[in-house]
């Protein structure tokens, strides 16, 4: 018998023995799965995004089953899923506050000049470490780090290299909020109404603001002066809206020279993606 045949037989025999041994130990040391945990896990979205504070849906389901956390801690959960989990556990899962994200920047490639040619690592964090790529030090760097970390396919890039949010898919998990080095994403309630300023440039010098970006807030104060509810102030060098007073009248949108103010429910949540 040739050495090759002997080697093949030995290898096959060894593989068989190891397979049987591993199967035995798997069954012998197996921990029975809690059926309640399994049923909860089957209802969860399964994105393993970590927004709930746990590393994955499996561990989160186990904690819900133990009563250590409410199912509403899952940012991606739907109302129907909440009802199913409540039926499984016999416990109210808590109030679901559905959120989405908004990008506080409109400074696309056609509005914001580049400092020069960037040849570094093609990521937002790489560009941030290198000092940025655009004249606006507060704007979107445009390399799509946020798009890559989104687990729900809710972020894409528009024709001007700015992230766009698909509000039919966004769960407000916050991964993009954490990933963005410029801290441009803001969480808002899905049912939020009122005006929102989509700019993060806090430079108080108008000439420097307009030179850096043609579609940014240059602190003219027209929104404050023309708000009939007096619900806008400039305390942080950017307009801040008091949503307990805002009626979504749109006066601030009309008066804003650069149109960086949007009505959330009209211009963002229900606007077509571009």
Residue pairs with C-beta under 8 A, 6 or more apart in sequence:
34 62
34 65
36 65
36 88
36 89
37 58
37 61
37 62
37 65
38 61
39 88
40 61
40 64
40 65
40 71
40 85
40 88
40 89
41 57
41 58
41 61
43 81
43 84
43 85
43 88
44 57
44 60
44 61
44 74
44 77
44 81
45 57
45 74
45 76
45 77
45 81
45 171
46 57
47 57
47 76
47 151
47 152
47 173
48 55
48 56
48 57
48 151
49 75
49 76
49 151
49 152
49 171
49 173
49 175
50 56
50 175
51 74
51 75
51 76
51 171
51 173
51 174
51 175
52 60
52 69
52 73
52 74
52 75
53 69
53 73
54 60
54 63
54 69
60 69
60 73
60 74
63 69
64 70
64 71
64 85
64 89
64 93
65 89
67 89
67 91
70 93
70 94
71 77
71 81
71 82
71 85
71 86
71 89
71 93
71 94
72 82
72 93
72 94
72 95
72 96
72 97
73 94
75 98
75 99
75 171
75 172
75 173
75 174
76 152
76 171
76 173
77 85
77 93
77 96
79 96
82 93
82 96
85 93
86 92
86 93
97 189
98 171
98 172
98 189
98 190
98 191
99 171
99 172
99 187
99 188
99 189
99 190
100 165
100 167
100 170
100 171
100 172
100 187
100 188
100 190
100 269
101 165
101 170
101 172
101 174
101 176
101 177
101 185
101 186
101 187
101 188
102 165
102 185
102 186
102 188
102 196
102 198
102 264
102 268
103 140
103 162
103 163
103 165
103 184
103 185
103 198
104 184
104 185
104 186
104 197
104 198
104 199
104 200
105 138
105 139
105 140
105 162
105 182
105 184
105 198
105 199
105 200
106 162
106 198
106 199
106 215
106 216
106 260
107 134
107 136
107 139
107 140
107 162
107 199
107 213
107 215
107 216
108 158
108 160
108 161
108 162
108 215
109 142
109 160
109 161
110 160
111 213
111 214
111 215
111 216
112 134
112 135
112 136
112 139
112 212
112 213
112 214
113 134
113 135
113 212
114 133
114 134
114 135
115 131
115 132
115 133
115 134
115 135
118 127
118 130
118 133
120 126
120 127
120 130
121 127
122 143
123 143
123 145
124 141
124 142
124 143
124 144
124 145
124 146
124 179
124 180
124 181
124 182
125 145
125 181
126 143
127 133
127 141
127 143
128 141
128 181
128 182
132 141
133 141
133 142
134 141
134 142
134 212
134 213
135 211
135 212
135 213
136 201
136 212
136 213
136 216
137 212
138 182
138 200
138 201
138 202
138 203
139 182
139 184
139 200
139 201
139 212
139 213
139 216
140 162
140 163
140 182
140 184
141 181
141 182
142 161
142 162
144 157
144 163
145 179
145 180
145 181
146 155
146 163
146 175
146 176
146 179
146 180
146 185
147 155
147 156
147 157
147 163
149 175
149 176
149 179
150 175
150 176
151 173
151 175
152 169
152 170
152 171
152 173
153 166
153 169
154 165
154 166
154 167
154 169
154 170
154 171
155 163
155 164
155 165
155 166
155 170
155 176
156 163
156 164
156 166
156 273
157 163
157 164
158 164
158 273
158 274
159 274
163 176
164 273
164 274
165 273
166 273
167 190
167 268
167 269
172 187
172 190
174 187
176 185
177 183
177 185
177 186
177 187
182 200
183 200
184 200
186 196
188 196
188 264
190 269
192 243
192 264
192 265
193 243
193 246
193 248
193 263
193 264
193 265
194 241
194 243
194 246
194 247
194 248
194 263
194 264
195 223
195 232
195 239
195 241
195 246
195 248
195 250
195 252
195 253
195 261
195 262
195 263
195 264
196 241
196 261
196 262
196 263
196 264
196 268
197 217
197 238
197 239
197 240
197 241
197 260
197 261
198 260
198 261
198 262
199 216
199 217
199 238
199 258
199 260
200 238
201 209
201 212
201 213
201 216
201 217
201 238
202 236
202 237
202 238
203 209
203 212
203 237
204 219
204 237
206 218
206 219
206 220
209 216
209 217
209 218
209 219
210 216
210 218
214 258
215 258
215 259
215 260
216 258
216 260
217 238
217 239
217 256
217 258
217 260
218 257
218 258
219 234
219 237
219 238
220 257
221 234
222 252
222 255
222 256
222 257
223 232
223 239
223 251
223 252
223 255
223 256
223 261
224 232
224 233
224 234
224 239
225 255
226 251
226 252
226 254
226 255
227 251
227 252
228 249
228 251
229 245
229 246
229 247
229 249
230 245
231 241
231 242
231 243
231 244
231 245
231 246
232 239
232 240
232 241
232 242
232 252
233 239
233 240
233 242
234 240
239 252
239 261
248 263
248 264
248 265
248 266
250 263
250 266
252 261
253 259
253 261
253 262
253 263
253 267
262 268
